Amino acid sequence: MTNRAPGEGEASRFGISVAKARACAGASATARPARMNLSIDDFARGVLAADRAVLGRAISLIESTLPADEAIAQQVLERLLPSTGHSLRIGLTGTPGAGKSTFIDSLGTMLTERGHRIAVLAIDPTSRVSGGSILGDRTRMSRLSNNPHAFVRPSPSGGTLGGIARKTREAMLVCEAAGFDIVLIETVGVGQSETAIADMSDVVVALSIPGAGDELQGIKRGLLELVDVLVVNKAEGDNAAKARTAAAEYTAALRVMRGEGDRSRVAVLTCSALTGDGVWQVFEEVRSRYASLRASGSLEPRRRNQDRHWLRSLLHERLDRLLLDLPGARSAFTDAEAAVLEGRTPPVVAVERVINALRTDLRGESRGY
Amino acid sequence: MTNRAPGEGEASRFGISVAKARACAGASATARPARMNLSIDDFARGVLAADRAVLGRAISLIESTLPADEAIAQQVLERLLPSTGHSLRIGLTGTPGAGKSTFIDSLGTMLTERGHRIAVLAIDPTSRVSGGSILGDRTRMSRLSNNPHAFVRPSPSGGTLGGIARKTREAMLVCEAAGFDIVLIETVGVGQSETAIADMSDVVVALSIPGAGDELQGIKRGLLELVDVLVVNKAEGDNAAKARTAAAEYTAALRVMRGEGDRSRVAVLTCSALTGDGVWQVFEEVRSRYASLRASGSLEPRRRNQDRHWLRSLLHERLDRLLLDLPGARSAFTDAEAAVLEGRTPPVVAVERVINALRTDLRGESRGY
């Protein structure tokens, strides 16, 4: 397997490089002793060669919280960066029961049959190290899980939503370096997880189902801000008419809430992930939006903005951690928060006290305290 | 005028303390030489005595960007803090042309006729020091501007949205200390200004108008997340039927987008700010939601969360400024951002370089560099 430089390969019908994908389609897992340590070189070369075993270990390395692993992970990422960015990044959200697993299994299979390589990742803020994740049941993607042109990975577990999202984002980059030309990141509609998905996707798809009886399942207000394609699933058999009605009501509601005008119009579709009916049309809509982003020159600026926002979030997180690691600053912050919340101190004054404590701590460091 | 302690005074029909307001209703501007400098004591006492001239100067002090003024402003705020919090904080947004000025003039007059004291502030991110603010035309609130029980102040000008929002928020606290029991903060629906309003209000009202012909004026997606009461204005004469139709369509759309269930239901009303028809009903809805927040014990936690969020934003802003003030850190950040956006360096690595530069700069400070 050669390391093909970014941008080579014929353009596909979808504007996605299929050539690199096809070239790597035959890569098999290289037999290795399970406990052999890999060097940074080994990781980088193995991922770029689309070696599935190395790919899995690289993502495990990224998920590891051991400081030594974190350092190696960042160096591996640095090596892989030039080979990233060449995928269509799809975010997928929906409440439990909307049929995400079945949908991904159906669409993913169709995509691989057309020569694509799809990686499926997840952000699940409810996941716990000892099992019990809403999205953990990858067995429900039975076909895709056994498909050599697909790579399915459960959510990283534990920690904050921010930490999980970062690891999934880094895993996405590794998958791109391994030649996957479509990366799908799924989440449940919990808390800010949908914002996290939107921050790393090119197109956001929300899966919905008609409610029982005459009730419509509502769309969380925050999601409306983020979604590009709204899909009403389970449009099969007796449910088909109900699904079409739900789609019509969503369309009318969206027109009212957004006003007329094509820009940032939300597409509303129906499908049956069970039968496959309408599933490909969902991808056509996603692909069409991605193609528009590229044609209008908007894709790169959009991704750069996402990266800029990611950098600043990481910086603020790191500064917060710095504050908490330094005893004087940490104690000043706790006092400051209490003073503000109890209405004793104006926030601007409180912040200045924290900054002064931070400066004092750091100056003390130079004198070996 | 005595400084009445928080919480005293009979509870009004609206759960808002009217007693303090009535007690101060007669306060008149104390004649002073225009250029006399006020001490912190003078500022604090004057505001608490509801002296309008001192109130205006206190807010000008808050808006000043001179470091000496900033220091005094914070000390004045610290003195006034115990007397704040005793108002109903209403956020009002709407596109230009929706009739906000007429609405505020109408509602504000009705409120003062019922014994309330209302302060009207503004967040206008388009305001410039040398005139030209969308919200600057306070002459359109002709009745309220001459009403002794009302205080109308234009938006602070210049700077970032965050800076403007902070000054308006601090001005709100000063108005509360001066005994105003209703504070209305208005903004145009530009950028993140609606989020800024929601972050400091108890109830958010959005003013809308039916579009020309059959088009409905859409609601910005982000606003839907924040609004409590949606009001379709200009329901007078020939427009009345159109306004009612628009209100019905918004109601149906909101039900679809949110699903059934009373919680965080958006109220949709019509009114004519010109004739006054329906305006009081808007306030009744606002008051009712405020009363529910208080009765359920949610108001204080909501405000504490707003303050907590404000504190953290200020802290991050201050840390950003610290980074930019220190030459090594500033240059490391510029390099880091470029490296990330050009895909050369993973963000986590880039952030670490910035942190190291910050530490180096601060340690250098202790050695007198």
Contacts between the chains, C-beta under 8 A, distances in Angstrom:
chain1	res1	chain2	res2	distance
A	74	B	346	5.5
A	74	B	348	5.5
A	74	B	349	5.0
A	77	B	346	4.3
A	77	B	348	8.0
A	77	B	349	7.9
A	78	B	345	6.5
A	78	B	346	5.7
A	78	B	349	6.4
A	81	B	343	5.3
A	81	B	344	6.8
A	81	B	345	7.5
A	81	B	346	6.6
A	82	B	343	6.8
A	84	B	343	7.1
A	85	B	343	6.8
A	166	B	348	7.7
A	170	B	346	7.4
A	211	B	259	7.5
A	215	B	259	7.0
A	215	B	260	5.6
A	216	B	255	7.7
A	216	B	256	5.5
A	216	B	259	6.4
A	217	B	259	5.9
A	218	B	255	8.0
A	218	B	256	7.2
A	218	B	257	6.2
A	218	B	258	4.4
A	218	B	259	2.3
A	218	B	260	7.5
A	218	B	261	7.8
A	219	B	256	8.0
A	219	B	257	5.2
A	219	B	258	7.5
A	219	B	259	7.9
A	221	B	224	5.2
A	221	B	225	4.4
A	221	B	257	7.0
A	221	B	258	6.7
A	222	B	225	5.4
A	224	B	221	5.3
A	224	B	224	6.0
A	224	B	225	7.7
A	224	B	257	6.2
A	225	B	221	4.5
A	225	B	222	5.4
A	225	B	224	7.7
A	225	B	225	6.4
A	249	B	256	5.1
A	250	B	256	6.3
A	252	B	252	7.7
A	252	B	253	7.1
A	252	B	256	7.6
A	253	B	252	7.0
A	253	B	253	3.9
A	253	B	254	7.8
A	253	B	256	3.8
A	253	B	257	5.4
A	254	B	253	7.8
A	254	B	257	7.9
A	255	B	216	7.7
A	256	B	216	5.5
A	256	B	218	7.2
A	256	B	249	5.0
A	256	B	250	6.2
A	256	B	252	7.5
A	256	B	253	3.8
A	257	B	218	6.1
A	257	B	219	5.2
A	257	B	221	7.0
A	257	B	224	6.2
A	257	B	253	5.3
A	257	B	254	7.9
A	257	B	257	6.4
A	258	B	218	4.4
A	258	B	219	7.5
A	258	B	221	6.7
A	259	B	211	7.5
A	259	B	215	6.9
A	259	B	216	6.3
A	259	B	217	5.9
A	259	B	218	2.4
A	259	B	219	7.8
A	260	B	215	5.5
A	260	B	216	8.0
A	260	B	218	7.5
A	261	B	218	7.8
A	304	B	341	5.2
A	307	B	340	5.7
A	307	B	341	5.9
A	307	B	347	7.1
A	308	B	337	6.9
A	308	B	340	7.6
A	308	B	341	6.5
A	310	B	347	5.6
A	311	B	336	7.1
A	311	B	337	6.3
A	311	B	340	5.1
A	311	B	347	4.8
A	311	B	350	6.5
A	311	B	351	7.0
A	314	B	347	5.1
A	314	B	348	6.4
A	314	B	351	4.9
A	315	B	333	7.8
A	315	B	351	5.2
A	315	B	354	6.4
A	316	B	316	5.1
A	316	B	319	7.4
A	318	B	351	5.0
A	318	B	352	7.5
A	318	B	355	5.7
A	319	B	316	7.4
A	319	B	319	5.0
A	319	B	355	7.5
A	322	B	355	6.5
A	333	B	315	7.8
A	336	B	311	7.1
A	337	B	308	6.9
A	337	B	311	6.3
A	340	B	307	5.6
A	340	B	308	7.6
A	340	B	311	5.1
A	341	B	304	5.2
A	341	B	307	5.9
A	341	B	308	6.5
A	343	B	81	5.3
A	343	B	82	6.8
A	343	B	84	7.1
A	343	B	85	6.8
A	344	B	81	6.8
A	345	B	78	6.5
A	345	B	81	7.4
A	346	B	74	5.5
A	346	B	77	4.3
A	346	B	78	5.7
A	346	B	81	6.5
A	346	B	170	7.4
A	347	B	307	7.1
A	347	B	310	5.6
A	347	B	311	4.8
A	347	B	314	5.2
A	348	B	74	5.5
A	348	B	77	7.9
A	348	B	166	7.6
A	348	B	314	6.4
A	349	B	74	5.0
A	349	B	77	7.8
A	349	B	78	6.4
A	350	B	311	6.5
A	351	B	311	7.0
A	351	B	314	4.8
A	351	B	315	5.1
A	351	B	318	5.0
A	352	B	318	7.5
A	354	B	315	6.4
A	355	B	318	5.7
A	355	B	319	7.5
A	355	B	322	6.5
A	358	B	362	8.0
A	359	B	362	5.9
A	359	B	365	7.2
A	362	B	358	8.0
A	362	B	359	5.9
A	362	B	362	4.0
A	362	B	363	6.2
A	363	B	362	6.3
A	363	B	363	6.4
A	363	B	365	6.3
A	363	B	366	3.7
A	365	B	359	7.2
A	365	B	363	6.2
A	366	B	363	3.7
A	366	B	366	5.5
A	366	B	367	7.1
A	367	B	366	7.2
